[in-house]
Amino acid sequence: MRWFRLRAVPVISVLLALIVVWYVAAVWMNSQWTLDQAARAETTPGFTEIVKDTMVQERPKLPAPHQVAVSFYDLVFDKKVTSKRSLVYHAWVTLSATLFGFAIGTGLGIALALGIVHNRAMDMSVMPWAIASQTIPILAIAPMIIVVLNSIGITGLVPKAVISAYLSFFPVVVGMVAGLRSPDAMQLDLMKTYNASATQVLFKLRLPASMPFLFASLKVGIAAALVGAVVGELPVQQGGLGARLLGGSYYGQTIQMWAALFMAAILAAVLVFIVARVEAGVLKRMGMAR
């Protein structure tokens, strides 16, 4: 009961408040359609009729929560996972690109961080370019990446993974650099008194000290990789949650768009949770957490 009061009650309270605000916004945004239809029919609907109509429109500006929930259930549980109408199918397409890109971005980020920490030339040259790379809007660079890779015969999963890696490597670089530099001067001096080599300092001191920083970065990186995969699916339209979002936008299927958006949010939450559980296990094994 103590855990429920401290953890669950605040979350449920915020969720209920958001749902209430969502319903109010749905009535406000969708009421214009009801009023326009009533004006054409030369009738004057009451408040109850307006609210009732805004809850059941086929293509509302803002779907009500129950409409999104019904559509989500239908697209997840009532469709075969192999069907291209299933959100599970599209979530798998997005997830595969996300994990591939995240692996590339994490490996590249750790490698760059090691070079930056141990080489002053890389610190002065690579780090500014890594920062500058994040100023380019992903919506502008994603089609360019896909076109360039397609021109040399690379299609399918790889272009989307490259976009995911582009977004995920930067948090890993920044976090890993901060973690590798987190040992203070006294700890580094102690390693020198033991006549430790640079490799021993790295594996005995710098890497263990960097683990909390690394996992904090990985949580950001995995979410960014998912965003990159979704954005990468917009131009190619070969499946994935991004394709579902764009398809819903083309045909005014706002309920489908919101269902796909919720699937992406759930997928991101699951990925971050998995990273958090791995973090807890690793840090506990290293004696850094209970």
N, C-alpha and C positions, 0 to 999 in steps of 0.2 A: 504493500500500500504506500509506503514511503517513496519507493521508486516511481509508482504511478503518479503520485502527487507532484513529485519534483520534475519528472521527465515527460510523462504522457499527457498530463493535464495541460501544460502550456502549449504543447504541439497541437493537441486537439482543439484548444481554444482558438489558436491562430487559424487553424484549418477551417473551423466553422465560420469565423469572421470573414475569411476570404471567400467562402462559398456564398455567404449572404451578400457581400459586395458584388460578387460575380452575377448573382441573380438580379440584383438591382440594375447593374450595368447592362445585362441582357435585355431587360424590359425597356430601359431607356434607349438603347441603340436600335432595337428591333421594332419599336413602336411606330416609327415613321412609316414603315411599310404598311402596317395595319391601318394607320390614319389615311394613307394615300388610297388604299383599297376601299375604305369606307367613303372617302370623298367621291370616288368614281361611282359608287353605288348610291350616293346621296343619302348616306345614313350617318348617324353620330354614335359611335360605340362608347359604352361606359368603361370605367376604369377596369372593372373585372374582366370584361371582354377583351380589352387591350392586353392585359396581363396573360390571359389564357392563350391568346393568339401568338404572343411573342414566345411562348414556351414550346410551340409545336411547328414553327416555320421550317420548311424544308431547306432553305438556303439563307439562314439568318446572318446578319452581320457579325453577331457574337452568339454562338450556340450556348444554350443553357447547360449547366453541369450535368443534368440527367440525360440530355441528348448526347453529350460527349461520352458519358459512361455507357449508354446503350450501344453506341457505335463502336466503342472500344471493345466491349464484350463480344459483339458480333464479329469484328475483324480479327480478334485474337482467339476466341474459343469456338466459334461456330464455323470457322473456315479451316480447311486442311492446311497444315503448315507448309505444304508444297505448292499451295495455290498462290498466284501472284496477287491475289486480293487480300491475302493474310498479312497482318502486321508482323507476325512472327517470322515469316519468310523475309520480309523487307528488313526487319531488325537484324536478322542473321547476316544479310548482305552488308549492312552498315557496320555490324560488329566485326566482321572479318577484316574489313578495311581499317577499322579503328585499331584493332590489336596489332595488325601488321605495321601500320604507321607509327603506333606508339612504341613498338619494339625498335624500329629504326630511329625514331626521335630520341628515345632514351639512350640507346647505344651511342648515337652521335653526340648527344649532350654530355654524357659522362666522359667520352673521349676528349671533347673540346675542353671540358672543365679541368681535366688532368693536365692537358697541354698549357692552359692558361695559368694554372697555379705554379707549374714547374718551369715555365719558359716566359721570361719577361717580354720577349719579342711578340709572342702570341697574345700575351695579355694586352699589349699596346695596339696590336693590329686586329686580332680576331674579335675581341670583345666589342669594340665599337661597331663592327660590321654585324655582329649578332644582334645588337640592340637596334641598329638601323633596319635590319630585315623585318622587324616586327612593326615598323611604321607603314608598310605597304598593306593596303586593305586586302583581305583574303578574297573578297568577291571579285577583285580586279585581277589578282594573280592566278586564281584557280583555273579559269578558262585558258589562260596562257600556258600553264603547266600541262593541261590535258591536250591542247593542240600540239605543243612541241613534242610530247611523248608519243602521241598518235602518229606524228609525221615520221617517227623513226621505228614505228611498228610496235610500240609498247601500249597496250590497251588493257581494259578490264580492271583488275584489282590494284595494280601498281600505281597508276596515276592518282587514285584516291588516297592510297597509302602515303604517297609523297606529300600530298597536301596535309594529311594528318600529321606526318612527321614534321612538316614545316611549322605547324602550330605548337606541337608538343615539345620540341627540343629546347626552346628558349627557357621555359620554366625550369627544366632540368639543369641547363647550363648555369643559370643564375643561382639556383639552390645548391647545386653541387659545389660551385666555386666558394660560396659562403660557408658551406660545411667543411670543405677541405682547409679553409683558412681559419676555422673556428678555434683550433688549439692555440692557447696563449703562449707567450714567449717563454714562460717558465717551463711548460711542458716540452717545448722544442729544445730548450737548453738542456733539460734532463736527458732527452734522447741523444744529444751531442755528447754528454758526459759518458754515456754508454757506448760511444763510438758507433752509433747506428748509421747505416747507410741511408741514402735517400729512399731506396725501395723499402727498407725496414720501417722508416718513419711513415711512409705512405700506408703500409699495410697494418702496422701496429698502432698508429696514432691517428693519422689524418682520415683514413677511410672509416674506422669505427666512429670517430667524432662526427663524420658527415652524415651518418645514417638518418637521424631525425630530420635533417635538412632535405635529404634526398627523398624521403617518403612524403614529406610535405609538398615537394615539387611534383612528385609522381601523381598525387591526387589532382593537382591542377592540370598536369600534362595529360592524364587520361581523359579528363573532361574536354580539354582543348582538342585532343585527337578525335573525339567523337564529333565535335563541331566541324572539324576539318573534313571528316568523312561525309557528313551530311552536305556540306557546301560542295564537295567534289562530285556529289551525285546529281547536283542541279543541272549542269550542262549536258551530261551524258544520257540521262534518263534510261538507265539500264537496271533499274531496281534500286531498292534501298529507301530509307525513310525520307531522304532528301527528294527523291523522285515522287514519293507520295505527297509530300508537301507542295511541290511544284504542280503536280497534276491537279490537286485540289484547288490550287490558286487559279489555274487555267479555266477550270469548269465551274468555279464558284461553289465548290463543295467544302464549305467552311467546317462542317462537322467532321469530315474526313481529315482535314488539315489538323484540327485540334486533337483528334485521336492519335494521329501520327506524332504530333508534338508531345503528347503525354507518353507515348511509347519511348520516344527519344529521352525524355526526362527520367523515366524509370530505368532505362538502360544505363544512363549516366550515373544514377544513384547506385545501381548495383555494382558498376565498375569501381566507383570510388569506395564503396563498402568493402569490396574484395581487397583493394589496395590497403585499406585501413586494417583489415584483419591480418594481412601479411605483415604489415608494419608492427602490429601488436605482438605477433609471434616472433619476429626477428629481434625486436628490441628487448623482449622478455628473455629470449635466449642469450642475448648479449649482456643481460643484467642492467639494462637501461630503463626498464619498466617492470611493474609488478604484474 
